[in-house]
Amino acid sequence: MGLTPPPCLRRVKRLEEAGIITGYRATVDPVATGQSFEVIVSVEITVTDLGTLQDFEAAVAGFDEVVEFRRMFGRPDYFLRVLVADQTAYEEHHMKLLGLPAVSRVVSHQTMKRIKTRD
């Protein structure tokens, strides 16, 4: 397109300031970090008061092994993507989830193979 670096950088800065570019990221190889055991977890909760929901969300968001955490419309109430070293490490995570007061059901799905990701 013929843009030199200074005008290109100004455009990028304007996009960042406007909130169009919201961040940058690095893609990390889970095998290299020792966290290649991936589990997609659905969580259903029984308590719906705001304080308990906030406590639940804060607790789960603080778990290092949870790399993605979504509140859903309908059932299940939440989806988590968890990366850990192995099945034993996942069992420890699973027990932490079950120990939270709001949790009524946890269903775990181990990833067999990633077919498509957005990188």
N, C-alpha and C positions, 0 to 999 in steps of 0.2 A: 504494500500500500504506500510505501515511500515515506513513512513517518520516521523521523529521527528519534533517538531516545528521549530527549527532553519533552517534546509534545506528547509522546506516548505516556511517559511517567505522569505528566499533568492530567491526562485523561484517566489514568488508573486512580490517581489521588482523588479526583472528582467523583469517580464511581464509588470509592471507599467512603468518602464523606457523605454521599447521598444514601448510603446503606445498601447499595446494589451489590457491591462486593462486601461480603460479611466476614471473610476470613480466609485463611490459607491452611493447608494441612499437609501432613506427611503420611504416606501409606506405609505401615509397619508390617513386616512379615511375621505372622503369629508363631510360626515354627521357630524362627530365630529368637523370639522372646520367651520360648518355652510355654506358650499358651495356645496350642494348636487344637485343643479339645473344645469345640464350639457347640453350645446348646442354645436353642431358641426356647424360651420359657413363657408360658402364659400363666397369669396370676389372676385369680378371682378373689374379691374381698367381700366381707360381710358388713363392715361398718361404713356408713356413708357420711358421718359428720365431718365437717371441714378440718377440725384439728387432727383427727386420726388419719385422714387422708394426707394431710401435710406431713405428719410424722412418718407415715409409711413411705411417702415419696422421698423425703429427706434421707431416711435410712437406706433405701435401695440405691439412690443416687450416690451415696457415699461408699458403696461397695466397689472396690477397685476392679473386680472381675466383671462387673456389668459395664459393657462398652456401648450399649444402646438401651434406652428406656423410654417406652411410649405409653401414654394413657390413651385408651381406645374408646370409641363409641360402642355401646353394646357389650357383648361378651366375647372374649374375656375382657376384664377391666384394664389389664396391662399386658404388654409384651416386653420381654427383655432379651437381649442378646448377650450371652455370657461366654467369656473366653477364660479357660483355665488350663492347667497342665495335663490333667488326666481325670479319670472317672472318680477317683478318691477325692480330688480337690473339688470336683463338682458336687459330690455328696455333702461336703462341708458347707458349700454355698447353699445348697438345697435346704439343709437343716437351719441355716440362718434365716432363710425366707420363711420357713414354716414357723419359726419362733416369733415372727412379728405379729402383733395383736390383731391386725385387720385381716390377715390372710385366711381364706377359707379353702382354697384349692390351688395347687401348683401342678402344672402339666409340663413335662420336659420333652423336648425333641432334639436328639443329637443330630448334628449335621453330618450327612454322609459325604456329600460333595457339593462344592459351590459351582453352580452352572454359570451364573452371571452376577457380577457386582458392578457397582457404579464407582469407578475410581477416577 
